[in-house]
Amino acid sequence: MGKRRVLVCGATGFIGRNLVEALAKRPDLEVHALRFTRPAYELAGVTWHQGDLREAASVAALVSGMDVIIQAAATTSGSRDIVRTPYIHVTDNAVMNSLLLRACYDHKVQHFVFFSCSVMYQPRQTPWREDEWDASQEMHLNYFGIGWTKVYIEKMCEFFSRLGVTKHTAIRHTNVFGPHDKFDLERSHVFGATVTKAMTSKTGSVTVWGTGEEARDLIYVDDLVRFVELSIDKQTKPYEMLHASAGQAIRIKDLVARIVAASGRDLRIEHDLAGPTIRTSFSLDNRRAFEVLRWKPEVSFEEGVRRTVQWWKQAFGA
């Protein structure tokens, strides 16, 4: 049997780059990487393509001949944009995924992997299971657009899986952190922004938006990459929607304290109560992922922070 041809869409992004770096090490895969406007990077054994996933002809040409499509391309950013310009996460994502799903069916692709998210869940103390979400319940106001877009694409995956050509995996993951994340203060999520603040502060302090009492379930990117590898190797059913998370939440103020400690710098932690805050606290239950794929998270938050700060120092010369 020849090598499976895998196309990673969004290969210059955070999750996509980590996927390409991991998959390129596997002798059983022929790895193809898709970029849009960002430049390609040097990586042995990887074939690069340039294309616009919002154009049907471009999508068809890219998908043709591939065995596995890993869809890590998205219009995404941090909580500032989610609050101020939520519409930017809706239109392009719906278009590009709809075109990809149809092209996978038309070109008889074996497997399509889609990164969903967990924003459709309301806050609660106990971890959510996949079968507990109720579509009749209102989503958090700030997540309404992106949340329903993700649910729509999940259902499109399920629809196409029922046509009997392509297997589909929808991954409802929580916040992801690690090397190659966004670390600029305008577009980054809370983890990347905090690392940058801690590593570049010239005032002896780190400012946190809000009170820091809200909690997040954060998964280290290597665990998510391993989840994808297991899904393309082990999934047997035509459609699976599964959680991928750390399985527990950490308060933002504790997250910041651990990043500051890992930075090795003597910094004060201050709170900007006027800054944008999305007050959600929840975590996801990973038991189905273990039942289906034998997957569970392996990298602790502390270890993930240590690895990420070490990578940041090497990447940015601090």
N, C-alpha and C positions, 0 to 999 in steps of 0.2 A: 504494500500500500504506500502511495506517495505521501508527501507532506501535505497537511491541510493548509490552505491559503487563508490567512486571517487578515482582515482589514480593520485597523483601529482608526475610527473616525475621531477627530479632535486630538490628534497625536501630539500637538504642541501644547495642549492644556495640562492641567495638574494631574488628573487621573489618567488621561491618555498617555502622557509621557511615562509615568510609572508603569503602565501596562506594557508599552512598547519595550522599555528596558528589561522587563521581566520575561516577556514572551520571546524576545530575540535570543535569549539564552537556551531556548528549547530546541533540540535537534529535530523534533517531529513537526515543527511549524515553519511555514514560509510567511514571514511577517511583512505586511504592507502598512504604511503609515500615511494618513491623510492630513494635509494642512490646508488652511484657507489663506490667511494673510501673513501669518507669522512665518519666519524662515525655518527651514529644516535644520536638524542638528545631526552631527556625525554619530552613527551607531552601526557597527558592523552587522551585515546580514539583513538590513532593513531596506526595503524598496519604498521610495517616497512618491506620493502623488499630490497634485494640487487640484482642488475643486471646490465648488460652491454647492452645498447640500440643499440650497433653496431652489436649484434649477434641475428640472426633471432629467434633461439630457445628460447633465454632468453626473447625476446620481446613478443613472442606468449604466453609464460607461464604467464608473468606479466599482459597482457591485458585480458586474458581469465577470464570471470566472472565479469568484470568491466562494469559499466554503463556510466561513464564519465572519459575521459582521459584529464588531463591538462598538456600540454607539456611545462614545464619550464626548461628542460634540454638542455644545449647547451655548445659548446666550445666558450667562449667569454672572452674578456678582454678589456683593455683600448686603448686609442689612440696611445700609444707607439707601441703596437703589430700590430694595424691596419696599421700603417705606415711601420714598419720594417719586420713583418712576416705575411702578410695578408692571406696567404694560410691556416693558422691554423683554420680559421673560416669557411672554405668551406667544406672540405671533410667529416669530422665526422658528421657535422650537416645535410648534405644531406643524408647520409646513415641512421642515426638513425631516422629521420623523415619519410623517405620512408618506412622503416620497420614498424614503428608505424602505419602509415596510412593503410598499407595493413592488418596488424593484426587487426585493428579496424573494417575493413570491414569483414574480415574472421570470427571474433568473435562477430559480430553484436553489437558493442558498440553504445550506443545511441548518444553520443556527444563527439567531439574532439575539444579541444581549443588549438590553436597554437599562440605563441608569435612571431610575425613578428617584424618589426622595421620601421623606417622612413628614412633610409639612402639612399633610391632610389630617394628621392626628392632633387632637386637643390635649392640653396638659392634663396629667394625672399622676398619681404616685406610683402605681404599679406599671410594669412594662406592658406595652400593647402587643397582642398577637395579631397575625395577619387577618384572621377571620372575624376580628372584633370591630373593625372600622365600619361605621354606619354612614352611608352616603346621604341620608336624610338630615344628618347633623351639620350645622353650619361650621365651616372652617374658620380659622383665625382670619380676621379682616385683611391683615397685611399679606396673607398667603393665598387668598381666594383665587387669584388669576393663575399663578404658577401651580397651585395645588390641583385645580381642575384640569389644567393642561397635562400634568403628569398622569392623572387618572384616565383621561381620554386616551393617551398614548398606551397606557397599560392595557386598556380594553381593546385598542387596535391590535396590540400584540396577541391578545387572546383570540380575537376574531380571525386573524390570519393563521394562527396556529390550528384553528378548527378546519382550515381548508386542506390540511394534510401534506403540506410541502415543507415548511420550515418550522423547526423548534424555536420557541421564544422563551427568554428569561427576563423578567422584570425584577430589578433589584431595588427594594425600598431601603435605602441606606440612610444613616444619620449623617451628621456633619463629619467630613473627612479631613484629616490633617496629616502633614508629613512633608518630605522634600518636594520641591517644584510647585508648592502651593502658591497662591497669590499672596505677596507680602507687601504690596503697596497699600497705603491707608485709605485710598478712595474706593477700591474694588474688593478688598479682602474680607473674609469672614473674621469672626472674633479671634480665632486662634492665630491666623497669619498676621492680623493687625497687631495683636499683642506681642508676638515675637519681634516684629519690627520696632515697636515702641520700646521694648526692653533692650534691644540690641543697639538702638541709635539714640536713646534719650541723652540729651545734653543738660537736662535740668535736674537730674538726680531723682526723677519720679516717672511713673507710668500712669496715664489717665485712662480710666475705664468708663465706658458709657453706662449710665444707670447704676443701680445699687449693687449688682453682682450677685444677688440672691437667686436669680433664675438659673436653671440648670440645663446642661446640654449633654447628650449622649454622643461622644466623639469616637470615631473609629480610625485607627491608624491605617494609612493607605496600603501598606504591605498586606494587611489582613483582607482588605477589599480586593486587591489584585489576586490573592490566593483564592478568594471566593469565585472570581471570574474564571480562573483556571479550572477549578473543580466543576463549575457549571458546564463548561464546554467539553470536559472530559467525562462527566458522570451523569448528567441529566438524561433521563429516559422519557419522561412525559412530554407531550407536545408543548405544554405551557406550564411555567412555574412563576409565581410571584412570591418572593421570599425577602425576609428581613436580613440585613447585614448591619450589625451595630456592635458597640462595646457591651451592650446589655445592661448598662447602668449609667446614671447621669452624674455629672460633676458640676458643682456650682461655679459660675463664672469667676467669682472672687477667688476660689480655690485654684481654678485654672490659671489665673493671672499669677497667683503666688508661686505656683510650681514652675511657670515659665521664667519668672524673675529669679528664682533659685537656680534654675539650670543655666541661666545667662552668666552666673558668676559675678554679677554686678550688684552694688549696694544701692538699691532703688526703693523709693517710697511708692506706695500704691494710693492713688487719689481717684475720686469718683466724680464724673461730670453728670449730674442728675438731669441736665438739659439735653444730653446727647440722645440719639435714637436708640430705643430699647424695644425689643420684641419679647414680651414677657411670657415665654413658654418654658415649661419644664416637663420633660418626658423622656422615656427610654423605650427601646424595643426589645421584644422577646425573640431570641434566635433559635428556639428549639426546632422549628420546622427546617431551618437550614441545616441543622445537624442531622435531622432524620433523613433529609433528601440527599445531602451532599457530604455528610460527615464533616461539616465545617463549623468551627467556632473561633472566636477571636483569640489570638495568642499573644499579641503585643500589649503590655500594660500601658496605661496613660503615661506613667512616669518614664518608662522606657521610650515610648514614642516621642515625648518631649525632649529627652536627652538626644535621641538620634536626629531630630529635626533641628535643634539648636546647633548641634555639631555640623550638620549639612549647611545651615545658614552661614556659619562662620567660614566654611570652605568656599561657598558660592559667592559670598559678598565681601570676603577679605577682612572680616572683623576678628 
